[in-house]
Amino acid sequence: MEKSRKRLTLNERVIIQTLLGENRTKSYIAAQLNRSRSSITREVNNWIRKPSDKYDAQMAHWFAKDEYLNKRNLDKINTYKRLKFFVYKGLLSKHSPEQIAGRIKEQYPNDPIMSISHEAIYQHIYRHRQSYLGKKLIKLLPYHHHKRREKRKFAKNRIRIKDQVSIDQRPKHVELRKEVGHWEGDLMIGVGQKSAIATVVERKTRYTLILKIDNRKSKTVTKAMAKALNTLPQHIRKTMTYDNGIEMANHKWLTSNTGMNVYFAHPYSSWERGTNENTNGLIRRFFPKGTDFNNITAKQIKEAEAA
């Protein structure tokens, strides 16, 4: 009986994922499932275009099921399949909606279909948060919450840090990741906003420093960063890109003590520090939400750095 015209089942997709993990060919997988090679090729190629892409059986199945059952849910992501694949593959790669929106803007600058804001991605994810797919998508977020948090409201044009130098003025070659020495930094906040660690990651090599700090005061944070960075050779201390956290108010002192020019990303544009955002998501696997950073040990920090 010809099965190729029927939709793939979840069990078949699990077999596909398993056999792909064993580096089996699409022809081999098709034979095992009594499917046409074109059906398997189409299914796999939807998700895997380069070695770093992943095939997730449950995601692929619920993606297909959601698309079939919810044709009336025509937000932009559900309307355009290639946009939906781009967003979902980004989530599977542990990218935040901000990073996904930033990357798609860079890769498809003149394509109106391949254009989406991070807010639209969040709305898509949380629209059906009680569904199986919704729950899975939320779990793929770097900082997953069952419900969306309300945004803090700051006065427009409020200057929180004096003499900021925008990322727009950062040398363009930094974006190419062709030389070592350009860093991104941030704080990770512990339970009850009462503790924190600083993270600094090099853009090209992904070399990471995790710094335990006594408090979130700017002098404390910049002093800890300078102490750690100054253990490294001068030629790999060139620039630092940071968000707009007030802990970097002492950025001029950091520059004078490390030789690193500090640039600030645009507000609510964490994708501009995508390396650091990704790294923080990985570090959260060692120190999940609810961690009191006052209680972590130097050994735990070293283990997280080395991972």
N, C-alpha and C positions, 0 to 999 in steps of 0.2 A: 504493500500500500504506500502510495506517495505521501510523505509527511511534510514536504517542503513548504506547502502552502499554508500550513497551520502555524500559529504563533508558537514561538519557543516557550517551553514551560520553565518554571523556576528550577526544577531538578536538572533539566538539560543545561541551563546556564551555570549551575554549580559544577557540572561535569566539565563545561568549557573552561571555567576558572581553574579547576584542578589540572586539566591537561595543559593549559597554557603555562601553569606553574611548573610543569614537567618539560616545558619547551617543545611540546608536540606541535606538528604542523597543522594548518587549517584543514588540509586534506585528511589527515589522520583523524582529527576531531569529527569531521563530517561523516567519515566512515563509521566511527563508533556510535554516532547518534542516528545513523541512517538518514542523514540530511544532505541536501545538495551542498557542494563546496561554496557556491555563491551565497547561500544563506548564512553559513558560518563566517565567511569572509566579511559580509556586510555587517553582521553583528559585532565581530571583533574590531573591524576598522572604525566602527562608530566610536569606539572608546580608546583604541590604541593606535596612535599615529607615530609616536616616537618611543624609545626605550623606557623613558621615565613614566609614561602613562600606565594606568592600572585598569584592569578589568575587575569589577566587583559584581558578582552574580546577583546579589539582592538588589543593589542599586540599579543595575541594568533591567532587572525584571520589573521592579516597581516604577521605573522610568517608563517602560513600555506600557504597563498597565494603566498608569496615571494618564498617559497620553491618549490611550484608547477610551478610557471611561470619562475623561474630563475635557472633551473637545470644546465645551462651552466656556471653560475657564481661560478666556483668551487674553491674559496679560501678555506682555511682549515675549517673555521667556517661553510660555506655552505655545505661542503663535509660530515662532520660528525655531525649527528643530536644530539647526546648526548653532544658533545662539544658546539654546538649552544645553546642548552637548558641551559647549565651551564652558558654561557656568558650572555644570555638574562635574565635569572633569577637573575643573579648578578646585572645587570643594573636595573632591576625592584626593587631590594632591596637597590638602591641608592649607590651601590658600584662603585668605579672608575675602569677603565680598569687596572690600576696598581694594585689595590686591587684584582681584579678578577684573573689576571695573577699570583699574589702571592699565592692566596688561592688554585688555581688549581695545582700549583707546589707542595704545601704542601699535598694536599689530594690525588693526583695521581702522586707520584714521579717517578714511573717506567712505566707509560703508555704513549707511544709516541703519541697516538691519543689525549689524554687529556693533551695537552701541547700547550700553546699559549703565545706569548709575548704581552705586553700591546700595543706595536706599531701595531701589526697585528690586534688587536681589534679595535683600532682607524681607521685603514685603512678600515676595514670592515664597520664600522659605517658611514664613510664619503664617501665611494665609490659611493653611490647613494643618496647623501644628499638632492636632490630635490624630492625624492619619499616620499610617505606618511610614510612608515616605517622608512626611513632614518631620516626624520624630528623628528619622535617620539623617535628614539634612541638617537639623539643628545640632545633632551630635557631631557633625563634620565641621561645625564652626569652631575656630580656635578657642573662643570663650562662649560655650553654649549655655544659653539660658532658656528655660521653657517659655518664658514670656519676654517680650522686648522691654528693655529698660527705657525709661523716659530720658530724653536728652537734657543735659544741663544747658541752661540758657545763659549766655554771657552777652553783655552789651556789645553791639556791633562796633567794629573799629577800636575795640579796647586794646591798648598796648600793655601787655603783661610783662614783657622782657625788653629792656632797653637795648638799643643798638643791634637788633637782630639783623643777620644777613640771610636773605632768602635763598632757598635752594635754587632759585632761578639764576643766581649769580655764581653758583658752584660751577667749576670748569666742566665743560660738556664731556670731556673724555672720561670723567669719573663714571658716567653711566655705562660705559663700555666694559667695565670690569677687566681691563687688560693689564692693570698694574696693581700691585699690592700696596696698601697703606691708607685706604679709604674706609672709614668705619661708620657704623650706625649704632646709636645708643638709645636706651630707654630705661624706665623703672618698671618693676613688677611689684605690685602692691599685695601685701598679706592680709590676713583676716582682720576685719574691723578697722582697716586703714591704719593699723598701728605698727606695721613693720614693712620692710621693703628690701629688695635686692636690686642692684643695677646690672644691666646686661649691655655688653659692648661686643659687636661682631664685625669682623673684617669682611668687606663685600666680596672680594674675589675668592679668598681661601675658605671663608666661613669660620675662620678661627674665632673662638668665643671666649670672653672673659665674663665670669659671674662674680660680682662683688657684693659681699655682705656689708651693709651700711648701718650705722647706729640710728640715723634718722634721715628725714627727707629734705633737710635744709640744703640750700644750694651749695654752701661752702663745704658741707660734709660730703655731698655727692661728687662735686668736682675734684675735691682733694683725693677721694678714693680712686676716681678714674685716673687722675694724673699719676698717682703712685703706681698703679698697675701698668698703665701705658708706658711710663718712663723706664720700665724694666726691658722694654723692647727697643731694638735699634731705631735710630732717628729716621732712616730711610723708609720705614714702614709706618711712620706716624705723619700722615699728610693732612687728612681732613676728617671731620666728624659731622655726620648728619643726624639731627635730633628733632623731636617733635616740639611742641610749644609748652612743655611742662615747665612750671616755674622753678623747678630744681636746677634748670640750666641758666638761671639769671646771672650766675657767676662765670658765664662763658668766656668773657675777656681774660679772666684770670687763668682759665684752663688753656686758652690759646698761648698766653705768655709763658706758661709753665711746661707745655708739651710741644709747642711749635705747630700745633694742629689748628687749622682754620675751622671754625664751627659754623655750619649752615643749618637753617631751620626749615623743615618741611611746611607746606601749607596746612592750615587748620583742617582737621578731619580728612586728611589725605595720607593715611598710614601706609598705603601702597607705595608711597615715595620712599619709605623705609622698609621695603618688602623683605629684605634679608633679615632684618632685626625682628620684624613681626613674625616671620616664619620660625625663627630660632626661639622666640619666646613661647610659641605654641608647642614646640618640642620640649622646652624646659618645663612647661606645665605638666608634662607627663611624669616628671620627677617631683614637682611641687605643685599639686593641684590647687584649685580654688579652696580656700579655707586653711591654707598653710600659714602657720605663724613663723615668719622668717627669722624671728629672734631665736628660735629653737633649733634651726638647722645647723649641721656641723660642717667644718671645713672638708671633711671626707665626702660628705654628700654633695657639696658644691663641686669638688674635683670629679666625682663620678658623672655628674650632669654635664660638666664641661667636656669630658672625654667622650661622651656618647655620640 
